[in-house]
């Protein structure tokens, strides 16, 4: 199982984009 770390910067949308990228990469 892969784990990814998403950092919150200033915009919530950016966080969602990171989560989508991690999910697409197979992270959970």
Backbone torsions as a table, in degrees:
resi	resn	phi	psi	omega
1	UNK	NA	135.3	-179.8
2	UNK	-99.0	144.6	176.1
3	UNK	-121.3	139.6	178.9
4	UNK	-122.4	153.6	179.8
5	UNK	-117.3	124.0	179.1
6	UNK	-111.5	129.5	-179.4
7	UNK	-96.5	138.8	176.4
8	UNK	-91.4	120.2	179.1
9	UNK	-96.8	-96.2	-179.0
10	UNK	-124.3	-33.7	-176.6
11	UNK	-105.2	133.1	-179.9
12	UNK	-65.2	-33.4	-179.6
13	UNK	-60.5	-37.6	179.3
14	UNK	-62.5	-38.8	178.8
15	UNK	-62.7	-44.4	180.0
16	UNK	-62.3	-37.0	178.8
17	UNK	-65.1	-38.4	179.1
18	UNK	-66.4	-42.6	180.0
19	UNK	-62.6	-41.8	178.4
20	UNK	-62.0	-40.2	-179.5
21	UNK	-65.9	-41.1	179.7
22	UNK	-66.3	-41.7	179.3
23	UNK	-62.7	-41.4	179.8
24	UNK	-65.5	-28.1	-179.0
25	UNK	-82.8	-4.5	177.1
26	UNK	97.8	11.8	178.0
27	UNK	-85.3	156.7	179.0
28	UNK	-134.6	NA	NA
